[in-house]
Structures are given as C-alpha cells and as structure tokens.
Amino acid sequence: MTLKHLPVLAAITALALTSRAQSLHDLQQQFVDLRFGMFIHFNIPTFMNQDWADPDAPASLFNPGKLDCNQWARAAKSANMSYGCLTTKHHSGFCIWDTKTTDYNVMNSPLHRDVVKEYTEAFRAAGLKVCLYYSILDTHHRLRPGFITRQHVEMIKAQLTELLTHYGEITALIIDGWDAPWSRISYDDVPFEEIYTLVKTLQPHCLLMDLNSAKYPPEALFYTDIKSYEQGAGQHISTSTNRLPALSCLPLNSAWFWKTDFPATPVKDPRMLVNEDIVPYNKIYDNFILNVAPNRDGLIDDNALAALASIGRLWKNEGPSNPLPPTEAPIISSNLAKHQPANASWSDDMNIMDFGNDDNFHTSWQSNVTVKAPWYEVELGREKALNMVVITEDKANMSAYRLEVHSNGAWKPLLTGSQPGRVKIHRFATVYGDKVRVLIDKFDTPPAIAEMGVYYERR
C-alpha cells in the first residue's frame, strides 16, 4: 500500500463509521423525508438534440462554455428542493468526471473540467444533498446485450468506486439501463449482488435504486432500495396502496436532455406539478424528482428558472414525511430458478408451468379449475444452497401453502406459509436441494404464479 491510497481509505472508513448505526429503514425514511429534488440530465446528448446519443460522438462535442453548477443549485433552492441528482454517465458512455477508466470523458473535451466535482461542491455549499445517476448500459464501450465481458463488470466497479470515494457523501445512486425490458442487460450479465455489495462497502449509507419498475411488481423491493417510477414511460405509483419507499420522476420539459426548442417552448405548469405530483406523492412515501435540463452553455434556461421559482412560491417542504411502514429487505441475489425446468399440476396449455419462472411478471402458470390440490415445482439442476423463496402471484389468492425442498432424493418440509398480498417473501436458514415446490392448500380461485424465485443471498 502506498501513501496515495491513505486519503481514500480514510474517507471510506469515516463514512462507514458515521453511518454504521443507520438501518436501511432509517435511510429510506430520510430519503422519503427529502420530498422533492432536481434531476439534472446533462451529458453528451445535450449537444446532439437527442436523448440517446451517438455512441461514437467525439468528446470534443461536449463544450459548455458558461458552465455554472452554482446556478443549478440556486435554481433548486428557489423551488425548495432538498437535493440534486446528476447524470454522471448516460447510455452512450461519456463520463463527465475525471475518470481513469476510459479516455471517453470530460477531461478530453474542450471543457476539461470535472463536472461531477463542481456539481457536488455547488450543491453542498447550498445546503443540498447530493445524488448521482449512472447508466449500466454503455453503447460506446459495447456494454450491451451479447457483448458483456468480465472486463465490463470490472470497469463498472472501478467507475462506481471513483464516484463513491472522490466526491464525498452520496445520498443515493440511481442506476439505469439494467434489467429493463429495453436494455436487456440482466442481473446475471452484470451481477446485481456484487455491485450492490460494493456500493454498500464503499458507502453503507448510500441508497442504491434501479429504475426497474417497468419489469418488477410494485409490491416488493426487487433489486432496489427505493421503488422508482418513470412517469413519462407510463410507470405510475398507486396513491392508494403503496407502502414502499418510492421515487417518481418527470421532466420539466418535453424530454430529459436539452433540445433547441426548449427556451421558447412552455414548460410544465408549476401549479400542476405541485398539486398533482409533489403533494399527493409525498403523502404516500414517495419522493418526487423533477428533471431540469441545462443547455449547451451549461446553464438552466430562463423559462425553467421561472417555473422553479414559481414552484417555490406555491410549495414549502414541511419537514419529515409520514412514518414509513416496515418492509421486507430488498431482493438482491440472482434467481436460481429463472428459466429452469418447471413442473406443476394440471394447467391449460396457454398457462403452462414454463410461465411461472420465465422472468416475466406479466405471464403466469395457472392451475386448471378442476384441480383441488395444486402444486408448482422448479428444478435447480443439482443440489444448491438456498435461503429464500419468493412467490409472486398474478393476483393475491393463495392463503395457505407449504414449501418443500428436494434433497438427497427425498422431499423435506421447508415452511408453512400464509402471507397475504401478491408477493410472498420467505427467508430462512440455509438448506440444500435440487428442487423446490409449493403445495397450495387454500385459495379462492385457481391459483396463478407469475414468478417463483429461489435465491441464496449473502448474509
């Protein structure tokens, strides 16, 4: 170890000591209590009039001649926001910090300044919390389906290590382009538990949230500390049933990154944003983040500044939100049952057993109406360690059931369950087996399983 490593190690140790006493539930509550923040989409797409940039666009394109992160912070304060979140790397892979992992970064642009550093310093100086956005999908570095290598995973880990060790305390890390229907990079291609563990090791108090609500059901925290909803993509939180810590996002303009027509095009109505987003969402444990896109000079346009100031006159942060209900810990491990051979009691062909572990929560195995004692089983190929089973029903229906594990040629009882709700999460001491099955004893209508997951999580 050399002396140059000591400041980084000291910073990591200090962050770990200050946050050791904070439970995940406490951190989730603190995030919900922030209520309202500023998303800042600012990266190479800003200079292309597109939200999805050309992955071969040269770094020389990134040239914000009047960049002023202090202006962004003042604008956030004018709206009574509590934090910001900046796009450190978007889907085309351009890094706007001084990274050692790739030449495709801001230090090789005409700006030649660390934007992440300037942003974090400006927002902290204004009394605002700091969050960062990071895309797993990276088309410039060919980190996309069919091309992902272990070197890609190591690059991700190195980049996240830089972001979580060089820029002070990060309240939350918002991940995008990972296990989404459009990005198709699974949590096995880039192992979620490995990345999650790295983040928590570097900054135990940093919440990791993945924008994956397009795929995963709203009743549980699948691969995220905070349930995240992109409203513009049709993801809407329930204002009547949500009991999870949540984030909802929406752009102030018509798109995420700045477009040439933004200065002359009306932005969203501030009164509508307050009355239809901030206020109702805050009541149901949801933190609302509004995207504001800086222009090619690196400044927020006048019409956006006026809208933010108007929001600040209409809405004030009233402090802590409602107490967050207790919730199950996030599911972060690989699903051992995904796409494995499955068996079940009689079902119609259109609802056959393969649909119960196909990694698609919109399909399901459904028991035939005549079956009195339905069951569903997943084969694991060989005996494996497991300590969690999650059953997601198509609709909440099963009210009594038993889980069994097949080990050494025989079925053995695992547990008896009666959890209400659509998603039933069962954690238990580690056992070994090559099959897992659920025997369904009580139900109102023919049971339907959207996904049966089997996991071995690190504890």
Backbone torsions as a table, in degrees:
resi	resn	phi	psi	omega
1	MET	NA	136.3	179.4
2	THR	-103.9	165.9	-178.1
3	LEU	-63.1	-28.7	-177.4
4	LYS	-66.1	-19.6	178.8
5	HIS	-81.5	-18.3	-172.3
6	LEU	-62.7	-43.1	179.0
7	PRO	-60.5	-40.0	179.8
8	VAL	-66.3	-44.9	179.2
9	LEU	-63.7	-38.1	178.4
10	ALA	-65.0	-39.6	179.6
11	ALA	-65.0	-43.4	178.7
12	ILE	-61.9	-44.5	-179.5
13	THR	-62.7	-42.2	-179.9
14	ALA	-63.6	-42.4	179.3
15	LEU	-64.6	-39.7	179.8
16	ALA	-64.8	-41.3	-178.9
17	LEU	-66.7	-39.1	-176.8
18	THR	-73.2	-21.8	-174.4
19	SER	-111.0	0.6	-174.6
20	ARG	-60.2	-34.1	-175.7
21	ALA	-81.5	-7.9	-176.8
22	GLN	-89.5	121.5	177.4
23	SER	-77.5	163.9	176.9
24	LEU	-59.7	-39.6	179.5
25	HIS	-61.1	-41.0	177.7
26	ASP	-61.9	-43.7	-178.9
27	LEU	-66.8	-38.8	176.5
28	GLN	-62.8	-42.1	178.6
29	GLN	-62.6	-43.1	179.5
30	GLN	-62.4	-37.5	178.9
31	PHE	-67.8	-44.3	177.6
32	VAL	-60.5	-37.9	-179.1
33	ASP	-65.5	-20.5	177.2
34	LEU	-66.6	-26.6	170.3
35	ARG	68.8	-48.9	-167.2
36	PHE	-152.9	129.6	-178.1
37	GLY	-143.7	177.3	-177.6
38	MET	-110.8	117.0	168.8
39	PHE	-82.5	137.0	-178.2
40	ILE	-127.4	97.9	174.9
41	HIS	-86.7	106.1	-177.5
42	PHE	-148.0	110.4	-175.9
43	ASN	-167.3	-165.7	-175.3
44	ILE	-62.8	-27.3	174.6
45	PRO	-60.2	-23.7	177.6
46	THR	-54.8	-31.6	-174.1
47	PHE	-99.0	11.9	-176.7
48	MET	-124.9	-0.6	-177.3
49	ASN	58.8	31.5	-179.1
50	GLN	-138.3	154.7	171.6
51	ASP	-86.3	-27.9	178.3
52	TRP	-112.4	110.4	-172.3
53	ALA	-82.1	158.9	171.3
54	ASP	-64.5	121.1	-178.9
55	PRO	-65.0	-15.0	178.6
56	ASP	-101.0	8.2	177.8
57	ALA	-59.8	135.2	-176.9
58	PRO	-72.7	150.3	177.8
59	ALA	-60.1	-24.6	-178.9
60	SER	-64.2	-15.8	179.6
61	LEU	-69.5	-28.2	-176.2
62	PHE	-81.6	102.9	-173.0
63	ASN	-148.8	69.1	177.8
64	PRO	-80.0	97.7	-170.4
65	GLY	-67.6	-19.5	-177.6
66	LYS	-122.4	26.2	-175.4
67	LEU	-48.1	126.6	-179.6
68	ASP	-144.9	93.5	179.8
69	CYS	-67.9	-22.5	175.5
70	ASN	-65.6	-32.4	175.8
71	GLN	-64.8	-41.1	177.6
72	TRP	-59.5	-45.5	-178.4
73	ALA	-62.8	-42.3	178.1
74	ARG	-62.7	-38.4	178.9
75	ALA	-65.1	-41.1	177.7
76	ALA	-63.1	-42.8	178.8
77	LYS	-63.5	-35.8	-178.5
78	SER	-64.4	-26.0	179.3
79	ALA	-93.6	4.3	-177.0
80	ASN	63.9	29.9	174.2
81	MET	-72.7	159.6	-177.4
82	SER	-109.3	-14.6	-174.2
83	TYR	-161.5	170.5	173.7
84	GLY	-129.9	164.8	175.6
85	CYS	-146.3	118.7	-173.9
86	LEU	-107.6	140.6	177.4
87	THR	-76.2	90.9	-178.8
88	THR	-66.0	-36.7	175.9
89	LYS	-149.6	125.8	177.7
90	HIS	-99.6	-167.7	-168.2
91	HIS	-66.1	-20.6	-179.6
92	SER	-91.3	4.1	165.5
93	GLY	87.8	3.9	-179.1
94	PHE	-79.9	125.7	-176.3
95	CYS	-97.5	127.0	-178.9
96	ILE	-102.2	35.3	170.1
97	TRP	-134.6	170.9	-178.1
98	ASP	-81.0	80.8	-177.0
99	THR	-94.7	148.9	176.0
100	LYS	-99.4	2.6	-172.9
101	THR	-89.1	-18.8	-176.9
102	THR	-159.1	151.3	174.7
103	ASP	-78.5	-13.1	-177.1
104	TYR	-82.5	74.7	-175.0
105	ASN	-151.0	171.0	-171.8
106	VAL	-63.4	-24.8	-179.1
107	MET	-72.0	-14.0	175.0
108	ASN	-104.4	16.9	175.4
109	SER	-104.3	169.7	176.8
110	PRO	-59.9	-27.7	179.9
111	LEU	-65.4	-46.5	178.5
112	HIS	50.9	43.4	177.0
113	ARG	-137.7	146.8	-178.9
114	ASP	-80.6	102.4	-176.4
115	VAL	-68.3	-38.1	179.1
116	VAL	-61.3	-41.7	178.8
117	LYS	-62.1	-47.8	-178.2
118	GLU	-64.9	-38.8	178.0
119	TYR	-64.0	-49.3	-177.0
120	THR	-63.0	-39.9	-179.8
121	GLU	-67.9	-40.8	-178.5
122	ALA	-66.8	-43.2	-177.3
123	PHE	-71.4	-39.2	177.1
124	ARG	-65.3	-39.2	179.4
125	ALA	-62.4	-27.1	179.2
126	ALA	-90.4	4.3	179.0
127	GLY	80.6	22.0	-178.0
128	LEU	-105.2	145.3	174.9
129	LYS	-72.7	159.6	-175.5
130	VAL	-120.8	125.3	171.9
131	CYS	-123.0	159.8	179.7
132	LEU	-129.5	145.9	173.8
133	TYR	-106.7	142.9	-179.2
134	TYR	-148.0	130.6	178.8
135	SER	-96.4	129.6	172.6
136	ILE	-73.3	-47.9	173.9
137	LEU	-57.5	130.7	-175.9
138	ASP	-148.4	91.9	-172.8
139	THR	-71.9	-25.2	178.0
140	HIS	-65.6	-41.7	-178.2
141	HIS	-94.3	15.3	178.3
142	ARG	57.5	30.9	175.5
143	LEU	-89.2	78.9	-176.3
144	ARG	-149.6	168.0	-174.8
145	PRO	-52.3	134.6	177.9
146	GLY	91.4	-11.3	-175.0
147	PHE	-125.6	-0.9	-171.1
148	ILE	-73.9	130.8	179.6
149	THR	-121.4	172.2	176.0
150	ARG	-63.1	-30.1	178.0
151	GLN	-64.0	-34.7	175.4
152	HIS	-62.7	-44.2	179.4
153	VAL	-61.5	-41.7	179.6
154	GLU	-66.6	-35.2	176.5
155	MET	-64.3	-43.7	177.2
156	ILE	-58.0	-46.8	-178.5
157	LYS	-64.2	-39.5	179.2
158	ALA	-66.7	-41.2	179.9
159	GLN	-66.9	-43.5	178.1
160	LEU	-65.4	-34.9	177.0
161	THR	-63.0	-42.3	175.9
162	GLU	-59.9	-48.0	-176.1
163	LEU	-65.6	-30.3	-176.0
164	LEU	-98.7	3.5	177.0
165	THR	-123.1	-18.2	-174.4
166	HIS	-103.9	-6.9	-170.2
167	TYR	-128.6	24.4	175.1
168	GLY	74.5	-160.5	-174.8
169	GLU	-72.0	125.0	178.5
170	ILE	-109.3	117.3	-176.5
171	THR	-66.9	-41.7	-179.4
172	ALA	-152.9	148.6	176.0
173	LEU	-115.4	115.5	179.5
174	ILE	-96.9	117.2	-178.0
175	ILE	-100.6	143.6	-179.7
176	ASP	-137.3	162.7	175.4
177	GLY	71.5	30.4	-175.0
178	TRP	-134.7	119.2	-178.8
179	ASP	53.5	35.9	172.5
180	ALA	-98.9	151.7	-179.3
181	PRO	-56.0	-29.1	-177.6
182	TRP	-89.1	-25.9	-178.4
183	SER	-91.0	-32.7	174.7
184	ARG	59.3	28.0	172.3
185	ILE	-100.6	110.5	-171.2
186	SER	-80.8	168.9	175.5
187	TYR	-75.7	0.8	170.9
188	ASP	-98.2	-38.2	176.2
189	ASP	-58.1	-48.3	172.9
190	VAL	-119.7	102.6	-169.3
191	PRO	-61.1	116.0	-176.0
192	PHE	-61.5	-47.4	-175.4
193	GLU	-61.2	-34.4	178.7
194	GLU	-66.5	-44.2	179.2
195	ILE	-69.7	-42.8	179.7
196	TYR	-59.8	-44.4	179.9
197	THR	-64.0	-40.0	177.3
198	LEU	-60.4	-48.1	-178.9
199	VAL	-59.2	-45.8	-177.6
200	LYS	-70.8	-27.0	176.3
201	THR	-71.6	-42.1	-178.8
202	LEU	-73.3	-42.9	-179.9
203	GLN	-142.8	91.5	-176.2
204	PRO	-58.9	-23.7	-177.6
205	HIS	-89.9	-3.7	-177.6
206	CYS	-81.6	121.8	175.9
207	LEU	-78.5	135.6	176.5
208	LEU	-109.2	122.2	177.5
209	MET	-126.5	135.6	177.6
210	ASP	-108.5	135.1	179.7
211	LEU	-78.5	72.3	-171.9
212	ASN	-119.3	19.5	-177.2
213	SER	-67.7	-16.4	176.7
214	ALA	-65.2	-22.8	-176.2
215	LYS	-109.7	-45.1	-169.0
216	TYR	-95.8	146.1	-174.6
217	PRO	-68.2	154.9	-174.3
218	PRO	-80.7	-0.5	-175.0
219	GLU	-89.4	-5.3	-178.6
220	ALA	-152.1	161.5	-179.9
221	LEU	-90.1	85.2	174.6
222	PHE	-85.0	112.1	172.5
223	TYR	57.7	45.9	176.7
224	THR	-171.0	147.8	174.2
225	ASP	-84.6	-24.2	-178.0
226	ILE	-132.2	129.1	178.1
227	LYS	-73.0	125.1	-170.3
228	SER	-118.9	134.1	-175.4
229	TYR	-124.5	124.5	174.7
230	GLU	-97.5	99.2	-171.7
231	GLN	-61.9	-37.6	-179.0
232	GLY	-64.4	-18.9	178.0
233	ALA	-98.2	14.1	176.8
234	GLY	85.5	12.8	179.8
235	GLN	-96.9	112.0	-175.2
236	HIS	-125.3	130.1	179.7
237	ILE	-75.8	145.6	176.9
238	SER	-79.0	125.6	178.8
239	THR	-84.0	1.9	179.6
240	SER	-115.2	-27.5	-173.9
241	THR	-116.8	-12.6	-175.4
242	ASN	-63.9	133.2	175.7
243	ARG	-132.5	16.2	-178.9
244	LEU	-109.6	151.9	172.2
245	PRO	-63.6	131.6	-169.9
246	ALA	-139.2	162.9	174.7
247	LEU	-135.2	131.8	172.8
248	SER	-119.5	136.6	-177.7
249	CYS	-126.8	150.2	-178.4
250	LEU	-157.9	141.9	176.4
251	PRO	-84.2	144.7	175.3
252	LEU	-66.0	-34.6	178.6
253	ASN	-96.3	-163.9	-177.7
254	SER	-83.9	-10.2	-178.7
255	ALA	-149.0	173.2	-175.2
256	TRP	-78.2	-46.7	179.8
257	PHE	-96.5	154.8	-176.7
258	TRP	-59.5	139.9	175.8
259	LYS	-123.8	157.0	-174.7
260	THR	-63.1	-21.7	-179.6
261	ASP	-90.6	-2.3	-175.8
262	PHE	-59.3	-43.5	-175.7
263	PRO	-60.7	-27.7	-175.9
264	ALA	-106.8	1.6	-178.2
265	THR	-104.8	131.5	179.7
266	PRO	-58.0	140.6	176.0
267	VAL	-88.5	177.5	178.3
268	LYS	-63.9	148.1	-176.3
269	ASP	-66.6	120.7	-179.1
270	PRO	-56.0	-40.6	-179.9
271	ARG	-63.6	-40.3	176.9
272	MET	-62.8	-44.3	179.8
273	LEU	-60.4	-40.0	179.4
274	VAL	-68.7	-49.9	-171.7
275	ASN	-80.6	-26.5	-176.8
276	GLU	-106.3	-12.5	-178.3
277	ASP	-123.3	-67.1	-172.1
278	ILE	-60.7	-54.9	-173.3
279	VAL	-65.4	-53.4	-178.4
280	PRO	-66.6	-35.9	-179.1
281	TYR	-69.6	-40.1	178.8
282	ASN	-58.0	-27.3	-178.6
283	LYS	-74.6	-15.8	-176.1
284	ILE	-122.0	39.9	172.2
285	TYR	67.4	28.0	-175.7
286	ASP	-117.0	125.8	176.7
287	ASN	-91.3	126.8	-177.6
288	PHE	-99.8	128.9	179.0
289	ILE	-120.4	124.5	-175.3
290	LEU	-105.4	123.6	-179.5
291	ASN	-79.9	132.2	174.4
292	VAL	-124.7	122.7	-172.3
293	ALA	-101.3	110.7	173.8
294	PRO	-61.2	152.0	-178.5
295	ASN	-86.4	-170.4	-174.6
296	ARG	-73.5	-11.8	170.9
297	ASP	-83.9	-10.9	-175.7
298	GLY	87.6	21.7	-178.5
299	LEU	-124.1	153.8	175.1
300	ILE	-83.0	133.5	-177.7
301	ASP	-63.2	157.3	-177.0
302	ASP	-61.4	-40.3	-178.3
303	ASN	-66.5	-33.8	176.6
304	ALA	-70.8	-40.2	177.3
305	LEU	-60.5	-41.6	-180.0
306	ALA	-65.3	-40.1	179.3
307	ALA	-65.1	-40.9	179.2
308	LEU	-64.2	-42.5	177.9
309	ALA	-63.2	-37.2	178.2
310	SER	-65.5	-41.5	176.3
311	ILE	-59.0	-42.2	-179.5
312	GLY	-62.9	-29.8	176.8
313	ARG	-77.8	-26.1	-177.0
314	LEU	-89.9	-24.4	-171.1
315	TRP	-137.0	138.9	176.1
316	LYS	-125.5	144.6	175.9
317	ASN	-75.7	115.0	-176.0
318	GLU	-87.6	10.0	177.6
319	GLY	93.9	-157.0	-173.9
320	PRO	-51.4	141.4	179.1
321	SER	-82.0	-175.1	175.3
322	ASN	-62.5	146.3	178.3
323	PRO	-58.2	130.3	-178.4
324	LEU	-72.2	129.4	178.2
325	PRO	-63.3	153.4	174.0
326	PRO	-60.1	145.4	179.0
327	THR	-144.4	158.1	177.4
328	GLU	-65.7	148.6	176.1
329	ALA	-61.2	151.8	-179.8
330	PRO	-59.8	147.6	171.2
331	ILE	-84.5	119.5	-174.3
332	ILE	-125.9	-7.4	-173.5
333	SER	-92.8	163.8	177.4
334	SER	-67.8	142.5	179.5
335	ASN	-84.8	108.3	-177.4
336	LEU	-69.5	-19.0	-176.2
337	ALA	-90.8	-10.4	-173.9
338	LYS	-60.3	123.7	177.0
339	HIS	63.6	14.9	176.3
340	GLN	-81.6	161.5	176.9
341	PRO	-59.1	137.1	-178.6
342	ALA	-128.2	148.9	176.7
343	ASN	-131.4	160.2	-178.5
344	ALA	-165.6	167.5	169.8
345	SER	-67.7	173.3	-171.2
346	TRP	-54.0	131.8	172.6
347	SER	-141.5	157.5	174.8
348	ASP	-67.9	152.9	-174.7
349	ASP	-58.8	-32.7	-178.0
350	MET	-74.3	-9.8	177.3
351	ASN	-127.6	37.9	-172.7
352	ILE	-68.8	165.7	-170.5
353	MET	-59.6	-26.2	-179.6
354	ASP	-59.2	-25.6	-178.4
355	PHE	-76.2	-9.4	-177.6
356	GLY	-86.8	-6.3	176.0
357	ASN	-149.1	39.0	-177.9
358	ASP	-94.8	11.8	178.6
359	ASP	64.6	29.6	179.5
360	ASN	-135.4	111.3	-176.1
361	PHE	-79.3	1.2	179.1
362	HIS	-100.9	-0.6	173.3
363	THR	-118.6	164.4	-179.2
364	SER	-160.3	151.8	164.2
365	TRP	-80.6	135.7	177.6
366	GLN	-132.3	132.4	179.7
367	SER	-66.3	144.1	172.5
368	ASN	-63.7	144.2	-173.2
369	VAL	-60.5	-23.6	-176.6
370	THR	-85.4	-12.7	-176.0
371	VAL	-75.6	125.5	-177.1
372	LYS	-90.3	-25.8	-178.7
373	ALA	-132.6	72.8	-176.0
374	PRO	-69.5	154.3	177.0
375	TRP	-148.0	158.2	179.6
376	TYR	-141.7	138.0	-171.5
377	GLU	-139.1	141.0	176.3
378	VAL	-122.0	132.5	176.4
379	GLU	-92.8	138.7	-178.0
380	LEU	-103.7	-1.5	176.0
381	GLY	91.3	-45.1	176.1
382	ARG	-154.6	170.4	-179.8
383	GLU	-66.5	128.5	-178.8
384	LYS	-134.1	154.9	174.2
385	ALA	-74.0	140.0	176.6
386	LEU	-149.9	147.3	-179.9
387	ASN	-144.8	15.4	176.1
388	MET	-157.3	138.7	172.0
389	VAL	-129.4	133.0	178.7
390	VAL	-123.8	122.9	177.3
391	ILE	-110.2	120.8	176.1
392	THR	-110.0	114.5	178.4
393	GLU	-82.4	159.5	172.7
394	ASP	-64.5	-43.8	171.4
395	LYS	-142.2	146.7	-179.1
396	ALA	-58.0	122.9	-172.8
397	ASN	-150.5	-47.6	-177.8
398	MET	-66.8	127.0	179.9
399	SER	-116.4	-10.5	174.8
400	ALA	-152.0	131.7	-176.1
401	TYR	-160.6	163.8	177.8
402	ARG	-129.0	141.7	173.2
403	LEU	-105.8	138.4	177.7
404	GLU	-132.1	151.0	177.0
405	VAL	-120.6	139.7	179.7
406	HIS	-96.9	117.8	-177.1
407	SER	-143.4	136.7	-179.4
408	ASN	52.3	40.0	174.2
409	GLY	81.2	6.8	-177.3
410	ALA	-139.1	149.5	175.2
411	TRP	-82.6	135.3	-178.9
412	LYS	-128.3	140.7	178.9
413	PRO	-63.1	138.8	178.2
414	LEU	-109.2	-51.0	176.6
415	LEU	-169.5	162.2	172.9
416	THR	-108.9	130.7	-174.6
417	GLY	-121.9	153.1	175.2
418	SER	-151.4	28.0	-177.4
419	GLN	-62.5	133.6	173.6
420	PRO	-78.0	173.6	176.5
421	GLY	87.9	166.9	-175.8
422	ARG	-74.7	-38.9	-178.3
423	VAL	-103.4	122.9	-176.8
424	LYS	-116.5	109.2	-175.9
425	ILE	-103.1	123.1	180.0
426	HIS	-124.1	115.3	173.2
427	ARG	-106.1	144.1	-176.4
428	PHE	-156.5	170.1	177.6
429	ALA	-62.5	148.4	-175.0
430	THR	-59.2	131.8	172.6
431	VAL	-128.1	172.3	179.5
432	TYR	-125.2	140.5	178.7
433	GLY	-171.1	164.6	178.1
434	ASP	-110.8	-2.8	174.9
435	LYS	-147.7	152.8	173.5
436	VAL	-135.6	139.1	177.6
437	ARG	-140.9	156.8	174.5
438	VAL	-117.2	131.0	175.4
439	LEU	-106.5	120.0	-171.5
440	ILE	-99.0	113.8	-172.5
441	ASP	-95.6	-29.7	-175.9
442	LYS	-143.3	130.8	-178.2
443	PHE	-159.6	157.9	-178.6
444	ASP	-90.3	-44.4	177.3
445	THR	-128.2	167.3	-178.8
446	PRO	-50.7	120.3	-175.2
447	PRO	-64.4	146.9	178.7
448	ALA	-134.9	123.9	-179.7
449	ILE	-105.6	117.2	177.4
450	ALA	-75.4	-42.7	177.4
451	GLU	-151.9	133.7	169.3
452	MET	-114.8	111.7	-177.6
453	GLY	-106.2	143.2	178.0
454	VAL	-124.8	133.2	-170.6
455	TYR	-138.6	153.7	166.7
456	TYR	-126.3	100.5	-176.6
457	GLU	-97.7	147.2	177.8
458	ARG	-70.9	136.2	179.0
459	ARG	-137.4	NA	NA
